[in-house]
Amino acid sequence: MRMADLATDSNKMICPRCGVEMNHHCDKIVYTTDPEEAGRDPSLGGFIEEIHTCPKCGVAASRHGIE
């Protein structure tokens, strides 16, 4: 997966608090030592976690990056 693909993902995250479409804030590599971890990319040594923020209520939420 290319980093540019994450920002253009059409699968928008919806705020769990108020239901508004959230803004994609950043991506973070979460390192794991478990090779069986779901979504783990061996070339990264972990998985991509997307961080989103709500423009209406300010809540932050995260999810595994879309592959």
N, C-alpha and C positions, 0 to 999 in steps of 0.2 A: 504494500500500500504506500502510495506517495503522500507526503504531508499535505500537498495542495488539494488532494482529493477529500481530505477531512473537512476543509472549510467550505467546500461546495456541495456537501452532502444534502440531498433533498429530504432526508428523513429528519425533520425538525423536532426538537424536544419541546414538549409542552410543560409549562409550569405546573407542578403538583399542587400548588397553593391557590393560584387564581385562574389557571387555564389559558394564559397568554403564551404565544410562541416565544421561546427563550432565545437569547443571543448566545452564539458560540463564542466563548471567552478565550479558551486556550486548550492545548493538548499537553498531556504529561505522560512520560514513560513511567510506569509502575513496575519496578524490578521485582522479580520473584525467584525463589530458589527451587520451586516445585516445577519440574519439567512437564507435569501433567495439568498444570493450571489452565483453565479454559481461556482461550483467546491468546495464549502466550505465543509470541513470535520469537523463535530461536535466534534470529539475527539481532534482535533487540535485547534479549535476555529478560523480557517481560511483556507487557501489553500497553496499548495506548488507552489512556483514560481521557475522555472529553469532559471539560468543565463548561457549564452553561450558567448564565445569569438571567434573571427575569427583569425586563425593563420597567415593568409595572410595580411589582412589590419588592424587588431586590433579592429574592431568595436565590441561592446557588444550588445547583444539582450536578451530578456527574453520572457518566455511564461509560461502559467499555466502548472503545472506538468501533465504528462500523467498518466491516471488512468487505 
